[in-house]
């Protein structure tokens, strides 16, 4: 059995009865919707047309929200309905990033994820969903898509149908009859300056001005629901602090492995910095949850396929390795003159733990299938380079210390220069190179020629300046310049990540 919807936009009159019935059935808070009617106007007055589109969860056969949910709060029933369990949700908002249809929101009353669940409680009792019952024109069909004799299967077989975002290959089970492309493709109809019944949220209206508009149809969205960015400054800052933690431990371990000893900084101060940055990372991640008191569900109710869970494991392993390095360094430095042999043995495991901590976010972002900008194949190596840049920058602040030998100073500075130059190169290729989808291209344009262009260019210019300053300290001299470069790369990465994280979420999905 595979339940699905068919929505006949040829007969839909845009009355919002489905929206009202849904809100009443599920007691949805004001301003939030599980199903809603989108309006798209085309042409120039008086030669204008208006088309409707009923938007909702697509109950995908290969649902990305289910894959990314770290606690199995979202799941696929045996009948194909994608349902959710409020009692397991931690409010991480990752499902909102994974959904290519903007169908999931955080309920204001429960602070947990919510969406259309096909009125599963009614289905279980043999009733149709509330929206189907109230539709005055019988424009909403439901049934078993796998049964060729069902009404919905016959309707789909007898008529041409479309689905939303077919390029995402999620297997959507909501089919549209007679829907205009501008209704189903959000990039084909940017938000108008004003809605017919209200004003669009300021964020969406501001971004709309930077999206291309069809000069022939002049299609524009004149009614929709607000869709704010799920992830904000905490996620941006987490990318930075995690990079510092991973980069510092990787470099102190590499220094031991390649006999570029950093003295007390390599044995105690470096791992202590890594642990402190990791602690801040953990605080940021928990604070960003809508239900932070449930953070431990990551371990007690885990989804082993979610990179949010696997990332928590990676961070935990990294923390254990950093703590072990600190303990061996602190104890051995005072009591065992041969302690550095132990640290040499720990170098490769520590470096691997740092790579996992720095790079797992690439796989997490890859599961965020609704954000095409984040699907870059270069994201994993770029994250490693960024960790090396800010990790070396953090250690560069300590280079004037007499604890570090000249060869250690040179090692840190050279890593800083190389990683910073590579970061700039990756950024240029990622944003100015080709993209696999028009959504990713639109997001990249927001960064290179849109509202984030000053921030993006400024962050790269600052990174380039930092690389130039640090280059003067290439041989371990003029370390004051290396200190300045170490500060500059931290600011540069925060600026870059702000543009990257925001622009990825700014392209409309509904």
C-alpha positions in Angstrom: 0.0 0.0 0.0 1.2 3.5 -0.8 -1.1 6.4 0.1 -0.8 9.6 -1.9 -2.6 12.8 -2.9 -3.8 14.0 -6.3 -4.7 17.7 -6.5 -6.7 18.9 -9.4 -5.8 22.5 -9.9 -8.1 22.7 -12.9 -11.1 22.7 -10.5 -9.5 24.3 -7.4 -11.1 27.7 -6.6 -8.6 28.8 -4.0 -11.2 28.9 -1.2 -8.8 27.8 1.6 -11.3 25.3 3.0 -8.6 22.7 3.1 -6.3 25.1 5.0 -9.0 25.9 7.6 -10.1 22.2 8.0 -6.5 21.2 8.5 -5.9 23.9 11.1 -9.1 23.0 13.0 -8.4 19.2 12.9 -4.9 19.6 14.2 -5.3 22.7 16.4 -2.4 24.4 14.5 -1.2 27.7 15.9 -2.1 31.0 14.2 0.4 31.8 11.4 1.4 28.2 10.8 0.1 25.7 8.3 0.3 22.0 7.4 -1.4 22.7 4.1 -2.0 26.1 2.5 -3.0 27.6 -0.8 -0.4 29.5 -2.8 -1.4 32.2 -5.3 0.6 33.1 -8.4 -0.3 36.1 -10.6 1.0 36.4 -14.2 0.9 39.2 -16.8 0.4 42.9 -16.4 -2.9 44.5 -15.5 -5.5 44.3 -17.0 -4.2 41.2 -18.8 -3.5 39.1 -15.7 -4.2 35.6 -14.6 -4.2 33.9 -11.2 -3.3 30.3 -10.5 -3.6 28.3 -7.3 -1.5 25.6 -5.8 -2.2 23.5 -2.7 1.1 23.1 -0.9 1.8 20.4 1.7 4.1 17.5 2.6 4.7 15.2 -0.4 5.0 12.0 1.7 8.0 11.1 -0.3 8.9 7.4 -1.0 12.5 8.3 -0.3 11.9 10.9 2.4 15.0 12.9 3.2 13.5 14.3 6.4 13.4 10.7 7.8 17.0 10.1 6.9 18.3 13.2 8.6 16.1 13.1 11.8 18.6 12.1 14.5 16.0 10.6 16.9 13.6 8.8 14.5 10.9 11.4 15.3 10.0 11.2 11.6 9.2 7.8 10.1 7.5 6.2 7.2 4.5 4.0 8.0 3.8 0.7 6.2 1.1 2.5 4.2 3.6 5.1 2.9 2.5 7.9 5.1 5.3 10.0 6.5 4.3 10.6 10.1 6.0 12.1 13.1 6.3 11.5 16.9 6.3 14.7 19.0 7.6 12.8 22.0 10.9 12.0 20.2 11.6 15.4 18.6 14.4 17.5 19.9 13.7 20.5 17.7 17.0 20.4 15.8 15.3 21.7 12.6 17.4 19.5 10.4 14.2 18.0 8.9 13.3 21.5 7.7 16.6 21.7 5.9 16.1 18.3 4.3 12.6 18.9 3.0 12.7 20.2 -0.6 9.1 21.5 -0.3 9.1 23.7 2.8 6.5 21.5 4.3 7.9 21.2 7.8 7.7 23.9 10.6 8.4 24.1 14.3 5.0 24.2 16.1 4.9 27.3 18.3 3.0 25.4 21.1 5.1 22.3 21.3 8.5 23.5 20.0 8.6 20.3 17.9 8.5 19.6 14.2 5.1 19.3 12.6 3.7 18.9 9.1 0.9 17.2 7.1 0.6 13.6 8.3 -2.2 12.6 6.0 -4.6 12.8 9.0 -3.2 9.4 9.9 -5.5 9.2 12.9 -8.5 9.5 10.5 -7.0 7.0 8.0 -6.6 4.5 10.8 -10.3 4.8 11.5 -11.3 4.4 7.9 -12.0 8.1 7.3 -10.5 10.5 4.7 -8.3 13.4 5.6 -10.1 16.5 6.8 -9.0 18.5 3.7 -10.6 16.0 1.4 -13.9 16.0 3.2 -14.4 19.8 3.1 -13.1 20.5 -0.5 -16.2 21.9 -2.2 -15.0 21.0 -5.7 -13.6 17.5 -5.0 -10.1 18.8 -6.1 -8.2 16.7 -3.6 -8.1 13.0 -4.1 -6.5 10.4 -1.8 -6.0 6.7 -2.0 -3.7 3.8 -2.6 -1.4 4.6 -5.5 -0.2 1.0 -5.7 -3.7 -0.2 -6.4 -4.4 0.2 -10.1 -8.2 0.0 -9.5 -8.3 2.9 -6.9 -9.8 6.1 -8.0 -6.6 8.1 -7.5 -4.6 5.6 -9.6 -7.1 5.8 -12.4 -7.2 9.6 -12.2 -3.4 9.8 -12.5 -3.2 7.2 -15.3 -5.8 9.0 -17.3 -4.3 12.5 -17.0 -1.0 14.2 -17.4 0.4 15.0 -13.9 3.3 16.9 -12.4 5.2 16.8 -9.1 7.1 19.4 -7.3 10.9 19.4 -7.5 11.3 16.1 -9.5 15.0 16.8 -9.8 15.4 16.0 -6.0 14.4 12.4 -6.8 12.6 12.0 -3.5 9.6 10.1 -5.0 6.9 12.6 -4.1 3.4 11.1 -3.7 1.5 14.3 -4.3 0.5 14.7 -7.9 -0.8 17.8 -9.6 -3.3 18.0 -12.5 -3.4 21.2 -14.5 -0.9 23.1 -12.3 1.1 25.8 -13.9 4.9 25.6 -13.7 5.1 29.0 -12.0 3.0 27.5 -9.1 5.1 24.4 -8.7 8.5 26.0 -9.3 9.1 28.7 -6.6 12.0 30.2 -8.7 9.6 30.8 -11.6 7.5 33.2 -9.5 9.4 35.3 -6.9 7.4 36.9 -4.1 5.7 40.1 -5.1 6.3 43.3 -3.1 2.9 42.9 -1.5 0.5 40.0 -1.0 -3.2 40.4 -1.8 -4.3 39.8 1.8 -1.1 40.6 3.7 2.5 41.6 3.5 5.2 39.0 2.8 7.8 38.5 5.6 10.6 41.0 5.2 13.2 38.4 4.7 11.5 36.7 1.8 10.6 40.0 0.2 14.2 41.2 0.4 15.6 38.1 -1.2 13.0 38.1 -3.9 14.4 41.3 -5.3 17.6 39.4 -6.2 15.9 36.5 -7.9 15.4 36.4 -11.7 11.9 37.2 -13.0 10.5 35.8 -16.3 10.2 39.0 -18.5 7.4 37.4 -20.5 5.0 36.0 -17.9 6.0 38.4 -15.1 4.9 35.6 -12.7 5.0 36.5 -9.1 3.7 34.9 -5.9 1.0 37.0 -4.4 0.1 34.7 -1.4 2.2 32.2 0.5 3.2 31.3 4.0 6.4 32.7 5.8 9.4 30.4 5.8 12.1 31.8 8.0 15.7 30.4 8.1 15.8 27.4 10.4 19.5 27.9 11.3 21.0 31.2 12.3 24.1 32.6 14.0 24.5 29.6 16.4 25.1 27.3 13.5 27.5 29.8 11.9 29.4 30.1 15.1 29.4 26.3 15.6 31.1 25.9 12.2 33.9 28.3 13.4 34.4 26.9 16.9 34.4 23.3 15.7 36.9 24.3 13.1 39.2 25.8 15.7 38.9 22.8 17.9 39.7 20.3 15.1 42.3 22.4 13.5 44.3 23.0 16.7 44.4 19.3 17.7 45.2 18.2 14.2 48.2 20.6 14.0 49.7 19.9 17.4 49.4 16.2 16.6 51.0 16.7 13.2 53.8 18.8 14.8 54.7 15.8 17.0 54.5 13.4 14.1 56.8 15.5 12.0 59.1 16.4 14.8 58.1 20.1 14.9 57.6 20.2 18.7 55.7 23.1 20.1 56.7 22.7 23.7 54.1 23.4 26.4 51.7 24.7 23.7 51.8 21.3 21.9 51.3 19.2 25.0 48.9 21.3 27.2 47.8 24.6 25.8 46.8 23.3 22.3 44.6 20.4 23.5 43.1 22.7 26.2 42.2 25.2 23.5 40.6 22.4 21.4 38.6 21.2 24.4 37.4 24.7 25.2 36.4 25.3 21.6 34.6 21.9 21.6 32.7 22.8 24.8 31.5 26.0 23.2 30.5 24.0 20.1 28.4 21.7 22.3 26.7 24.6 24.1 25.9 26.2 20.8 24.4 23.0 19.3 22.3 22.3 22.4 21.2 26.0 22.7 20.0 25.9 19.0 17.6 23.0 19.8 13.9 24.0 20.3 13.7 21.3 23.0 17.2 21.5 24.5 16.2 19.5 27.6 15.9 16.5 25.2 19.4 16.7 23.8 20.3 13.3 25.3 17.8 11.7 23.0 20.6 11.8 20.4 22.1 8.9 22.3 19.1 7.2 23.8 16.8 7.3 20.7 19.4 7.5 17.9 18.9 7.2 14.2 22.1 5.5 13.0 21.7 6.9 9.5 21.5 10.5 10.5 24.7 12.5 10.3 23.4 14.7 13.2 23.7 11.6 15.4 27.0 10.4 13.7 28.3 13.9 14.1 27.6 13.8 17.8 29.6 10.5 18.0 32.4 12.1 16.0 32.5 15.1 18.4 32.5 12.8 21.4 35.4 10.7 20.0 37.3 13.9 19.3 36.7 15.2 22.8 37.9 11.9 24.3 41.1 12.1 22.1 41.8 15.7 23.0 41.3 15.0 26.7 43.7 12.0 26.5 46.3 14.1 24.7 46.0 16.7 27.4 46.2 14.2 30.2 49.3 12.5 28.7 50.9 15.8 27.9 50.3 17.3 31.4 51.3 14.2 33.4 54.2 13.2 31.2 55.6 16.7 31.0 56.1 16.8 34.7 56.9 13.1 35.5 58.1 11.2 32.5 60.8 12.6 30.1 59.8 10.0 27.5 56.2 11.1 27.4 56.6 12.5 23.9 56.9 8.9 22.6 53.3 8.3 23.8 52.1 11.4 22.1 53.8 10.4 18.9 51.9 7.1 19.1 48.7 9.1 19.6 49.4 11.5 16.8 47.7 9.6 13.9 44.5 8.7 15.9 44.3 12.3 17.1 44.6 13.6 13.5 41.9 11.2 12.3 39.6 12.3 15.1 40.2 15.9 14.1 39.4 15.1 10.4 36.1 13.4 11.5 35.1 16.3 13.7 35.9 18.9 11.1 34.5 17.1 8.1 31.3 15.3 9.2 29.3 18.5 8.7 29.8 18.0 4.9 27.8 14.7 5.2 25.2 16.4 7.4 24.7 19.2 4.9 24.5 16.6 2.1 21.5 15.2 3.9 20.0 18.6 4.0 18.6 17.9 0.5 16.5 21.1 0.4 19.6 23.3 0.3 21.3 22.7 -3.0 24.1 25.2 -2.3 25.3 22.9 0.5 25.5 19.8 -1.7 28.9 20.8 -3.1 31.3 17.9 -3.6 34.1 20.1 -2.4 32.6 20.8 1.0 34.4 18.0 2.8 37.9 19.1 1.8 36.9 22.7 2.2 35.9 22.1 5.8 39.2 20.5 6.5 41.1 23.4 5.0 39.0 25.9 7.0 39.8 23.9 10.2 43.5 24.1 9.3 43.2 27.9 8.7 41.5 28.8 12.0 43.4 26.2 14.0 46.7 27.5 12.7 45.4 31.0 13.4 44.6 30.2 17.0 48.1 28.7 17.5 49.6 31.7 15.7 48.4 33.9 18.6 50.8 31.9 20.8 53.9 32.0 18.5 55.6 34.9 20.3 55.7 32.6 23.4 59.2 31.4 24.2 57.8 27.9 24.6 57.8 27.4 20.8 61.0 26.7 19.0 61.7 28.5 15.7 60.9 25.4 13.6 57.6 25.2 15.5 56.8 28.8 14.8 57.6 28.3 11.1 55.4 25.2 11.0 52.4 27.0 12.4 52.8 30.0 10.1 53.3 27.9 7.0 50.2 25.9 7.8 48.3 29.2 8.2 49.4 30.6 4.9 48.8 27.4 2.9 45.4 26.7 4.5 44.2 30.3 4.0 45.2 30.3 0.4 43.4 27.0 -0.2 40.3 28.4 1.5 40.2 31.3 -0.8 40.7 29.0 -3.8 37.9 26.7 -2.7 35.5 29.6 -2.1 36.1 31.1 -5.5 35.6 27.7 -7.2 32.5 26.9 -5.2 30.7 30.2 -5.8 32.0 31.3 -9.2 32.1 27.8 -10.8 29.3 25.8 -12.3 26.4 24.5 -10.2 24.3 21.3 -10.6 20.9 23.0 -10.1 19.2 26.3 -10.6 18.6 26.5 -6.9 22.3 26.3 -6.1 23.0 28.8 -8.9 20.4 31.2 -7.4 21.9 30.8 -3.9 25.5 31.4 -5.3 24.3 34.6 -7.0 23.0 35.9 -3.7 26.5 35.5 -2.4 28.5 36.8 -5.4 26.2 39.5 -6.7 23.4 39.8 -4.2 22.9 41.0 -0.6 25.8 38.9 0.7 28.4 40.1 -1.9 30.0 42.7 0.4 30.3 40.2 3.2 31.6 37.5 1.0 34.2 39.6 -0.8 35.2 41.3 2.4 35.8 37.9 4.1 38.0 36.7 1.1 39.9 40.0 1.1 40.5 39.7 4.8 41.7 36.1 4.4 44.0 37.2 1.5 45.4 40.0 3.8 46.0 37.5 6.5 47.8 35.2 4.2 50.0 38.1 3.1 50.8 39.1 6.6 51.6 35.6 7.7 53.9 35.1 4.7 56.3 37.7 6.2 56.6 35.3 9.1 57.3 32.2 6.9 60.6 31.5 8.5 59.4 32.1 12.1 60.3 35.8 12.2 58.2 38.9 12.6 55.7 36.9 14.6 53.6 40.0 15.4 52.4 39.8 11.8 51.5 36.2 12.3 49.4 37.1 15.4 47.5 39.7 13.4 46.9 37.1 10.7 45.7 34.7 13.3 43.0 37.1 14.4 42.1 38.1 10.9 41.3 34.5 9.7 38.9 34.0 12.5 36.9 37.0 11.5 37.2 36.0 7.8 35.8 32.6 8.4 32.8 33.9 10.4 32.0 36.3 7.6 32.3 33.5 5.0 30.1 31.1 7.0 27.5 33.7 7.6 27.1 34.2 3.8 27.2 30.4 3.1 24.7 29.4 5.8 22.2 32.2 5.1 22.3 32.1 1.3 21.8 28.3 1.3 18.5 28.8 3.2 17.3 31.9 1.3 16.2 30.3 -2.0 12.5 29.7 -1.7 11.3 26.1 -1.9 7.5 26.6 -2.1 
